[in-house]
Amino acid sequence: MHLRDESGNRTLVVFDSGDEVVVQAGDQGIRFLLISGAPIKEPVAWHGPIVMNTHEELVQAVRDLQNGTFIKDNAIIR
């Protein structure tokens, strides 16, 4: 399948199946991040840089980030 995507900068594209990704750069080149892995079959709630499992967890995480109390591995992330 040939898919031409002109989504622009800072865009996430999720491919459902297949075993090959072909990328062709234009005159200005290209930068991209390719991440691959087995699905964990859990719900996803996503907002900006934060990904959680539920909307409620996402709301709490955003609140924690805004309050400066967003914690990972016992270290406050600022």
C-alpha positions as CSV (number, residue, x, y, z in Angstrom):
1,M,0.0,0.0,0.0
2,H,1.3,3.5,-0.9
3,L,0.4,6.2,1.6
4,R,1.5,9.8,1.0
5,D,1.1,11.7,4.2
6,E,1.5,15.5,4.4
7,S,0.5,15.9,8.0
8,G,3.1,18.5,8.8
9,N,5.4,19.1,11.7
10,R,4.8,17.5,15.2
11,T,2.3,15.0,13.9
12,L,1.8,11.4,15.1
13,V,0.9,8.8,12.4
14,V,-0.1,5.3,13.6
15,F,0.1,2.4,11.2
16,D,-2.2,-0.5,11.9
17,S,-0.4,-3.4,10.2
18,G,2.3,-4.3,7.7
19,D,6.0,-5.0,7.8
20,E,7.6,-2.1,5.9
21,V,7.7,1.7,6.1
22,V,9.2,3.5,3.1
23,V,10.1,7.2,3.6
24,Q,11.3,9.5,0.8
25,A,12.7,12.9,1.7
26,G,12.1,16.1,-0.2
27,D,14.7,18.7,-1.0
28,Q,14.9,19.9,2.6
29,G,15.5,16.4,4.0
30,I,13.5,14.8,6.7
31,R,13.6,14.0,10.5
32,F,11.4,11.5,12.0
33,L,11.1,9.1,14.9
34,L,10.0,5.5,14.2
35,I,8.8,3.5,17.2
36,S,7.7,-0.1,16.9
37,G,6.5,-2.6,19.4
38,A,3.8,-5.1,20.3
39,P,0.5,-3.6,21.3
40,I,-0.2,-3.7,25.0
41,K,-4.0,-3.7,24.5
42,E,-4.6,-1.0,27.1
43,P,-6.8,2.1,26.7
44,V,-4.9,5.4,25.9
45,A,-5.7,8.9,26.9
46,W,-3.3,11.4,25.4
47,H,-2.8,15.2,25.8
48,G,0.4,16.9,24.7
49,P,3.4,15.1,26.2
50,I,1.3,13.1,28.6
51,V,-0.1,9.6,27.9
52,M,-2.2,7.8,30.5
53,N,-4.8,5.0,30.5
54,T,-7.9,7.0,31.4
55,H,-9.2,10.5,31.0
56,E,-9.3,10.8,34.8
57,E,-5.6,9.9,35.1
58,L,-4.8,12.3,32.3
59,V,-6.7,15.2,34.1
60,Q,-4.8,14.4,37.3
61,A,-1.4,14.2,35.5
62,V,-2.0,17.6,33.9
63,R,-3.0,19.1,37.2
64,D,0.1,17.6,38.8
65,L,2.3,19.0,36.0
66,Q,0.8,22.5,36.4
67,N,1.3,22.3,40.2
68,G,4.9,21.1,39.9
69,T,4.1,17.8,41.6
70,F,4.3,15.5,38.6
71,I,6.4,12.7,40.0
72,K,8.4,9.9,38.3
73,D,10.8,7.6,40.2
74,N,10.7,9.8,43.3
75,A,12.0,12.8,41.4
76,I,10.0,15.9,40.6
77,I,10.0,16.8,36.9
78,R,10.0,20.5,36.1
